């Protein structure tokens, strides 16, 4: 594999929720044309690829993760011509396009499921997971959905139950059926041959279930453990076959979403990379999202993840997520939330591994309070008021301080945060010390120094004193990153001099050594460059 084909190792990926990025047809919902119009912004930001949440045809029961046609575009966002135009315009700007791919389940309105439920002897009956109940009131086993509800729904026509890992409108496919795999691989080739640059694979570890549908072991504190309906050995065999397909299209990337219980089983996550060359290219570990604010906690999570990787595996990092919320959410009660958000930005963009930026994080966008009347997420409607859903982190991009934050000329599908007057792209571009301009500087720095892309990493301060510091190095240079996670002044020994300052938290920071110590003010950070030893 050539260096050019491994662009994903050294790039920065930007996650876009299409319905919340930019509305151009004044229906209050973002669209593909809106993304096209903002490609210059993305190019100036410096990202290498955009990952689009699902844009396929869908009834939108679950934000597009319930797909009714894998090879057509949801009219909410445009049509196939719009998508091809986006692909072409993005590629002209050296921005790659990664699509979200849901292989575990379809919409119940997909033609396959409509056929499957038509009768017990329908040729597509076995394309989904059907079971006759032991009696009309009893499910085939004790499996629960990811939301903790009953995972088997009785279909009145045939009086059998079908299995769904999520909502009942999202029936799980039976991947033990060879025809299912054949059709899905055919669809995958369709998009790869169109020219997309890879897939983010939704809940890929759920793909196979135990052949005999065995009951999960019961834990009376945390309900039943999902042993027999996720992380089955057949998933690993499938991914090896999937990787062989991807290898026929050089330069394409596969990214797996693998949820492991907080704080995260990194060995489980890394297992989906195989030997680093035969399964997924990248696998998300969400542990940092669940971490408390502590330099030592962050260090332990990062180090554990690195140690779990196979020799040829490559890390990637996520700090915000369309399901789990924005990074600033856990800092919301802090007087220093933006200083902390900047530390997170420096960390993400200087660690060894691929950083994934969730749209708006580069401006410090926060979760938004969503009233009961405003809830769009079916999950929030199901569990209100105990859980208000995932809408809070899916709100419109804040472009400027005009009406509806410049997202739309009409009221958007979700409300914008009240802080949009100051937290927006236009205002922050004019502020030299904004979070947005920090992201821009960090990405440029990353591109300028290969040591920050593929270089080694060596940790020096491991968080015990509230300081996390490390060196990124290659044969040419050493780059040191020092982060003060605390609200106190801290002194750092052995600041790796001589060297020079590349970027610092404060414009008045003076890089130097006083009495053998480098002094950092509260939540201060610095990036320095040094000659090789």
C-alpha positions in Angstrom: 0.0 0.0 0.0 1.4 3.4 -1.0 1.7 6.4 1.3 -0.9 8.1 -0.7 -3.3 5.2 -0.1 -2.7 5.6 3.6 -3.9 9.2 3.7 -6.3 8.3 6.5 -3.5 7.6 8.9 -2.3 11.2 8.8 -5.5 13.1 8.0 -8.2 15.0 10.1 -11.8 13.9 9.7 -14.8 16.2 10.1 -18.1 14.6 11.0 -21.2 16.3 9.5 -24.8 15.7 10.4 -26.4 16.8 7.1 -29.7 17.9 8.5 -27.9 20.4 10.8 -25.1 21.8 8.7 -26.6 24.3 6.3 -30.1 24.7 4.9 -30.3 26.2 1.4 -33.9 25.4 0.3 -35.6 27.0 3.3 -37.3 24.0 4.8 -35.4 24.3 8.1 -33.4 21.1 7.4 -29.8 21.0 6.1 -29.0 19.6 2.7 -26.3 18.5 0.4 -26.2 21.8 -1.4 -25.5 23.4 2.0 -22.4 21.2 2.5 -21.3 22.1 -1.1 -21.6 25.8 -0.2 -19.5 25.4 2.9 -16.6 23.4 1.3 -14.5 26.5 1.2 -14.9 26.8 5.0 -13.9 23.2 5.4 -10.9 23.6 3.1 -9.7 26.6 5.0 -10.2 24.8 8.3 -7.7 22.2 6.9 -9.6 19.0 7.2 -8.8 16.0 4.9 -12.2 14.2 4.9 -15.8 14.6 5.7 -17.8 11.8 7.2 -21.5 12.2 6.5 -24.2 10.7 8.7 -26.6 8.7 6.6 -28.0 10.5 3.5 -29.8 7.4 2.1 -33.5 7.2 1.6 -35.1 6.8 5.0 -38.4 7.4 6.9 -36.1 9.1 9.5 -37.4 7.2 12.5 -33.8 7.2 13.8 -32.2 10.2 12.1 -31.5 8.2 8.9 -30.0 5.1 10.5 -33.2 3.3 9.4 -32.5 2.9 5.7 -35.2 2.0 3.2 -33.0 2.3 0.0 -29.2 2.1 0.2 -28.7 3.3 -3.3 -30.8 6.5 -3.4 -30.5 9.8 -1.6 -33.1 11.1 0.9 -35.1 13.9 -0.8 -34.7 15.9 2.4 -31.1 16.4 1.4 -31.3 16.4 -2.4 -30.9 13.7 -5.0 -28.2 11.6 -6.5 -27.0 14.4 -8.8 -26.5 16.6 -5.8 -24.5 13.9 -4.1 -22.3 13.4 -7.2 -21.8 17.1 -7.3 -20.7 17.2 -3.7 -18.3 14.3 -4.3 -16.8 16.1 -7.3 -16.5 19.5 -5.6 -15.0 18.0 -2.4 -12.4 16.0 -4.4 -11.4 19.1 -6.3 -10.6 20.6 -2.9 -8.7 17.5 -1.8 -11.4 16.7 0.7 -12.4 13.0 0.7 -16.0 11.8 1.4 -16.7 9.0 3.9 -20.3 7.6 4.1 -22.1 6.2 7.1 -23.1 2.6 6.4 -25.6 0.7 8.4 -25.2 -3.0 7.8 -26.9 -4.4 11.0 -30.4 -3.4 10.2 -32.7 -1.7 7.7 -35.9 0.2 7.9 -39.1 -1.8 8.2 -40.1 0.0 5.0 -37.2 -1.4 3.1 -38.6 -3.6 0.2 -36.6 -6.6 1.6 -38.5 -6.4 4.9 -41.8 -5.8 3.3 -41.3 -9.0 1.4 -39.9 -10.8 4.4 -42.9 -10.2 6.5 -45.4 -11.0 3.7 -45.5 -14.7 4.5 -43.5 -17.4 6.3 -42.6 -19.0 2.9 -41.5 -15.8 1.2 -38.0 -16.1 -0.4 -36.8 -13.2 1.7 -38.2 -14.5 5.0 -34.8 -15.7 6.1 -33.2 -12.3 5.3 -34.3 -11.1 8.8 -34.4 -12.9 12.2 -37.8 -14.4 12.7 -38.9 -16.7 15.5 -42.2 -18.3 16.5 -43.0 -17.4 20.1 -43.2 -20.2 22.7 -46.6 -18.6 23.4 -48.2 -15.4 22.3 -46.9 -13.5 25.4 -43.4 -14.8 25.5 -40.4 -13.7 23.4 -37.9 -16.3 22.0 -35.2 -15.2 24.5 -34.3 -12.4 27.0 -32.5 -10.1 24.6 -33.0 -6.4 25.0 -32.6 -3.5 22.6 -29.7 -1.1 23.1 -32.3 1.1 24.7 -33.2 -1.6 27.3 -36.6 -2.5 25.9 -38.0 -5.8 24.5 -36.0 -6.7 21.3 -38.7 -8.9 19.7 -41.8 -7.5 18.1 -44.8 -9.7 17.2 -45.9 -9.2 13.6 -49.7 -9.7 13.4 -49.7 -11.1 9.8 -47.7 -14.2 10.5 -47.8 -14.3 14.3 -44.1 -14.6 14.5 -41.6 -12.2 16.2 -38.7 -10.4 14.5 -35.6 -9.2 16.3 -34.4 -5.6 16.4 -31.4 -4.2 18.2 -32.9 -0.7 18.2 -36.4 0.5 17.4 -39.1 -1.9 16.1 -38.9 0.0 12.8 -35.3 -1.2 12.5 -35.4 -5.0 12.0 -32.0 -6.7 12.1 -30.7 -8.4 9.0 -29.8 -12.1 9.2 -26.1 -12.0 8.1 -25.9 -15.8 8.2 -28.0 -15.7 4.9 -25.6 -15.7 2.0 -28.0 -13.7 -0.2 -28.0 -10.8 2.3 -24.2 -10.6 2.2 -24.2 -10.8 -1.6 -26.7 -7.9 -1.9 -24.9 -5.8 0.6 -21.5 -6.3 -1.0 -23.1 -5.4 -4.3 -24.3 -2.1 -2.7 -20.9 -1.4 -1.2 -19.2 -1.8 -4.6 -21.8 0.6 -6.1 -20.6 3.4 -3.8 -16.9 2.6 -4.0 -17.1 2.6 -7.8 -18.8 6.0 -7.7 -15.7 7.3 -6.0 -16.5 7.7 -2.3 -13.5 7.3 0.0 -14.7 4.9 2.6 -17.3 4.0 5.2 -17.9 4.5 8.8 -19.6 1.2 9.8 -22.5 1.7 12.3 -22.6 -0.7 15.3 -20.6 -3.2 13.3 -20.0 -5.4 16.4 -23.8 -6.2 16.5 -23.8 -7.8 13.0 -24.0 -11.5 14.0 -26.1 -13.2 16.7 -25.8 -16.6 18.3 -27.2 -19.3 16.0 -29.4 -20.7 18.7 -30.4 -17.3 20.1 -29.3 -18.3 23.6 -30.4 -16.2 26.5 -27.9 -13.6 27.7 -26.6 -14.1 31.2 -28.6 -12.1 33.7 -27.0 -9.5 36.0 -29.6 -8.2 38.3 -27.7 -4.9 38.8 -27.2 -4.0 35.2 -29.9 -6.2 33.5 -28.6 -8.8 31.1 -25.2 -8.7 29.5 -25.2 -8.7 25.8 -23.1 -11.8 25.2 -25.0 -13.6 22.5 -26.2 -10.7 20.4 -23.0 -8.8 19.9 -19.2 -9.3 19.4 -19.8 -12.8 18.0 -16.8 -14.6 16.4 -18.6 -14.5 13.0 -18.2 -10.7 12.9 -14.4 -11.0 12.8 -14.6 -13.5 9.8 -17.0 -11.1 8.1 -14.6 -8.1 8.5 -11.7 -10.0 7.0 -13.9 -10.6 3.9 -15.0 -7.0 3.9 -11.3 -5.8 4.1 -10.5 -8.0 1.1 -13.3 -6.2 -0.8 -12.0 -2.8 0.3 -8.5 -3.7 -0.7 -9.6 -3.8 -4.3 -10.2 -0.1 -4.1 -6.8 1.5 -3.0 -7.0 4.4 -0.7 -10.4 3.6 0.8 -10.9 3.5 4.6 -13.2 1.6 6.9 -14.0 2.9 10.4 -15.8 0.8 12.9 -18.2 2.0 15.6 -17.8 -0.4 18.5 -19.5 0.5 21.7 -17.8 -1.1 24.8 -19.2 -0.4 28.3 -17.7 2.8 29.9 -14.8 3.3 30.6 -14.3 1.1 27.6 -12.8 -2.2 26.9 -10.0 -1.1 24.6 -8.9 -4.7 23.9 -12.3 -5.5 22.6 -12.2 -2.4 20.4 -8.7 -3.1 19.1 -9.7 -6.7 18.3 -11.8 -5.4 15.4 -8.5 -4.2 13.8 -7.3 -7.8 13.5 -3.6 -7.7 12.9 -3.9 -4.1 11.7 -4.0 -5.1 8.0 -6.8 -7.7 7.7 -9.9 -6.2 9.3 -11.0 -2.6 10.0 -8.6 0.3 9.3 -9.7 2.2 12.3 -12.0 1.5 15.3 -13.6 4.1 17.6 -12.8 4.0 21.3 -15.2 6.3 23.2 -13.5 6.1 26.5 -12.3 9.8 26.5 -15.9 10.9 26.2 -16.7 9.2 29.5 -13.6 10.3 31.3 -13.6 12.6 34.2 -11.6 15.8 33.8 -8.2 14.7 35.0 -4.7 14.5 33.3 -4.0 11.2 34.9 -7.4 9.8 33.8 -6.8 10.9 30.2 -3.3 9.5 30.2 -4.5 6.1 31.5 -7.2 5.9 28.8 -4.9 6.9 26.0 -2.1 4.6 27.1 -4.4 1.7 27.5 -5.7 2.2 24.0 -2.2 2.4 22.5 -1.2 -0.8 24.3 -4.3 -2.6 23.0 -3.5 -2.0 19.4 -2.0 -4.7 17.2 1.5 -4.0 15.8 0.1 -2.6 12.5 -3.0 -1.1 14.0 -3.6 2.7 14.0 -5.4 4.7 16.7 -8.1 7.3 16.3 -9.7 9.6 18.8 -13.2 11.0 19.4 -14.2 13.6 22.0 -17.8 14.3 20.8 -20.4 12.2 19.2 -23.9 12.6 17.7 -25.2 10.0 20.2 -23.1 10.8 23.3 -23.0 14.6 23.2 -20.5 17.3 22.8 -17.2 17.6 24.6 -18.1 20.9 26.2 -21.2 19.2 27.8 -19.1 17.7 30.6 -17.5 21.1 31.2 -20.7 23.0 31.3 -20.6 23.7 35.1 -17.1 24.9 34.9 -16.0 28.6 34.9 -13.1 27.4 32.6 -15.1 25.4 30.1 -13.6 27.1 27.0 -10.0 26.9 28.4 -10.7 23.1 28.9 -12.1 22.8 25.4 -8.9 24.3 24.0 -6.8 21.8 26.0 -9.0 19.0 24.4 -8.4 20.5 21.0 -4.6 20.5 21.5 -4.7 17.0 22.8 -6.8 15.6 20.0 -4.7 17.2 17.2 -1.3 16.4 18.6 -1.8 12.8 19.8 -0.7 9.9 17.6 -3.8 8.9 15.8 -6.6 10.2 13.6 -8.7 13.0 15.1 -12.4 13.1 14.4 -13.9 16.6 14.8 -17.7 16.7 15.3 -19.2 19.6 13.4 -19.3 22.8 15.5 -16.8 21.5 18.1 -14.2 23.8 16.4 -16.3 26.8 17.6 -17.0 25.4 21.1 -20.7 24.6 20.3 -22.5 23.2 23.3 -25.4 20.8 24.0 -28.7 22.6 23.8 -31.6 22.3 26.2 -34.5 20.8 24.2 -38.0 21.2 25.6 -40.5 18.3 25.4 -42.3 20.0 22.6 -39.1 20.3 20.5 -37.9 16.7 20.9 -37.4 15.0 17.5 -35.4 12.0 18.7 -37.6 8.9 19.1 -35.3 7.8 21.9 -36.1 11.0 23.8 -39.8 10.7 23.2 -39.7 7.1 24.5 -37.9 7.9 27.8 -38.8 11.5 28.6 -38.3 13.0 31.2 -35.7 10.5 32.4 -33.7 10.9 29.2 -34.5 13.7 26.8 -32.8 12.2 23.8 -29.9 12.9 21.6 -31.2 16.1 19.9 -29.2 18.2 22.4 -26.0 17.6 20.4 -27.5 17.6 17.0 -28.6 21.2 16.7 -27.9 23.5 13.8 -24.4 24.7 13.0 -23.8 28.2 14.3 -22.5 30.2 11.3 -23.1 33.8 12.3 -25.0 36.0 14.7 -28.0 36.5 12.3 -31.4 34.9 12.5 -31.2 31.2 13.2 -27.4 31.5 13.5 -27.1 31.7 9.7 -28.1 28.1 9.3 -31.4 28.8 7.7 -33.8 31.7 6.8 -36.7 29.9 8.5 -37.0 28.3 11.9 -34.8 25.2 11.9 -35.8 21.6 12.8 -34.1 22.0 16.2 -33.4 25.2 18.1 -30.0 26.8 18.0 -28.1 27.5 21.3 -28.8 30.9 22.8 -25.1 31.6 22.8 -25.0 31.7 19.0 -24.5 35.5 19.0 -21.0 35.0 20.2 -20.2 31.3 19.5 -20.3 31.2 15.7 -17.9 30.9 12.8 -18.1 34.5 11.6 -17.4 36.0 15.0 -14.6 33.6 15.9 -12.8 34.0 12.6 -12.3 37.6 13.6 -11.0 36.7 17.1 -7.4 35.7 17.0 -7.7 33.8 20.3 -11.0 31.9 19.5 -11.4 28.2 19.7 -11.9 28.2 15.9 -8.7 29.9 15.2 -6.9 27.5 17.6 -8.3 24.6 15.6 -7.1 26.2 12.4 -3.6 26.8 13.8 -3.3 23.2 15.2 -4.4 21.6 11.9 -1.9 23.7 10.0 0.8 22.8 12.5 -0.1 19.1 12.1 0.2 19.3 8.4 3.5 21.2 8.6 5.3 18.6 10.8 5.2 15.0 9.8 6.2 14.1 13.4 2.6 15.2 14.5 1.1 12.9 11.9 2.9 9.6 11.9 5.7 10.2 14.4 6.2 8.2 17.6 4.8 9.3 20.9 6.6 9.2 24.3 4.9 10.4 27.5 6.9 12.4 30.0 4.4 13.8 32.6 1.6 11.3 33.1 -0.9 13.4 35.0 0.1 12.9 38.6 0.6 16.6 39.1 -2.2 17.6 36.8 0.2 17.9 33.9 0.1 15.7 30.8 3.0 16.1 28.5 4.5 14.0 25.6 6.9 14.2 22.7 6.0 13.5 19.1 9.1 12.6 17.2 10.6 11.5 13.9 14.2 11.4 12.5 14.1 15.2 11.9 12.6 16.8 15.0 11.0 16.4 18.4 7.8 18.3 19.3 6.8 18.5 22.9 3.2 19.2 24.1 2.6 20.2 27.7 -0.9 20.6 29.1 -1.9 21.9 32.5 -5.3 20.4 33.3 -5.6 22.2 36.6 -6.8 25.7 37.8 -3.4 26.1 39.6 0.0 27.3 38.5 2.2 24.4 37.8 5.9 23.9 37.4 7.3 21.3 34.9 10.8 19.9 35.3 13.2 19.1 32.4 11.3 21.1 29.7 13.5 19.5 27.0 15.6 22.6 26.1 17.0 23.9 23.8 14.1 24.6 21.6 11.6 27.1 20.4 7.9 27.8 20.9 5.5 26.8 18.2 2.1 27.6 19.8 1.0 28.5 23.2 -2.2 29.2 25.1 -1.4 32.8 25.8 0.1 35.4 23.5 2.3 36.7 26.3 3.7 33.3 27.2 7.5 33.4 27.3 9.2 30.1 26.6 12.1 29.8 28.8 13.5 28.0 31.8 13.6 29.6 35.3 15.5 27.8 38.0 15.3 24.6 35.9 11.5 24.8 35.7 8.9 25.7 33.1 6.0 27.5 34.8 2.5 27.1 33.4 -0.5 29.2 34.6 -3.9 27.6 35.2 -5.2 25.6 32.1 -2.1 26.8 30.1 -0.5 24.7 27.4 2.5 25.0 25.1 3.8 23.2 22.0 7.6 23.5 21.4 10.0 22.1 18.8 13.4 20.7 19.5 16.3 19.2 17.5 16.7 15.4 17.7 18.9 14.1 20.4 
